[in-house]
Amino acid sequence: MYQVYDNWPKMAKDAYEKYTEITSFENINHIIFAGMGGSGSIGDIFLAILSKKKIHVSVIKGYLLPKTVDKNTLLVITSISGNTEETLTILKTAKEMDCKIIAFSAGGKMEKYCKENNIEYKKIIKTNSPRASFSSFVFSMLKILKEIIPIEEKEVKEAIENLKKLQKSICSKNLTNDNPALKIASWIKFIPIIYYPCGLQAAAIRFKSSLQENSKTHAMSEDVIEATHNGIVAWERKSLVQPILIEGYNDYYKTKERWEILKEYFKDRSIEYKEIHSVEGGILSKLINLIYLLDFVTIYHSVINEVDPTPVISIDFIKSKL
């Protein structure tokens, strides 16, 4: 797995350059991204990119589509394995509705169903595992859906260049005290709670999920503004939970104020916390770089704790019962 992560910048570049055919859809006023787990986190990325555009965007993680689906809705369905039960259920439901559909997977039942039912389908190669294939899928989909995810070419290039820079410091060839991912992994001893600003939710959710899958450890995440209205009260008692603050380079000024208040609160109570800052740049660069850094954290954390990050026995158990 670590060898795949070492290669993420190249995977991103190759994926974006591979596809020359852009898929176009007309009269769209609602986009739904559907997927579970690592596939679902791709939808979270696109939601963040489109958050300031004048179009209604939803992310669905489950079996059911909203009642607002109509002929002006585009459903983007992703299942990297192609066999995710929830996502396949949504695909079959959507086929009976008056909406536009495009599906992405590495094959599986999804490919077969789309071809049998004449549904727009794109096959993207899986590398190692769905979560390790994140880079390839995100940048392939950015290119294929270029007309509905309006992000400038320079922002995509910026994100890939920033991945290359980060790779040098966090990759498996740099197992030194200067490796920021290794530092964070070594710091996590108990249960992390990840605080994040609204725009970086996708990175926080992905970090929580990767800790659970790769490190086989419990983890929590919470919006920093919401947390200061209820969650912060839990810190009035001693706890083994460790706060991790994911801060954006240009967070909203009131969010920056809240970060400072929260850090003051922790310092006054001698609660040790870890700060992680996004890079400067567009939302794609911020999220992709954070996810790259934090996914590597979870791999190093698993090695430190003598856990193999690749098998997901519990998930296999659930799937075997469905």
Buried (B, 14 or more C-beta within 10 A) or exposed (E): BBEBBBBBBBBBBBBBEBBEEEBEBEEBEBBBBBBBBBBBBBBBBBBBBBEEEEEBBBBBBEBEBEEEBEEBBBBBBBBBBBBBBBBBBBBEBBBEEEBBBBBBBBBBBBBEBBEEEEBBBBBBBBBEBBBBBBBBBBBBBBBBBBEBBEBEEEBBEBBBBBBEEBBEBBBBEBEEEEBBBBBBBBBBEEBBBBBBBBBBBBBBBBBBBBBBBBBBBEBBBBBBBEBBEEBBEEBEEEEEBBBBBBBBEEBEEEBBEBBEEBBEBBEEEEBEBBEBEBBEBBBBBBBBBBBBBBBBBBBBBBBBEEBEBBEBEEEEEEEEEE
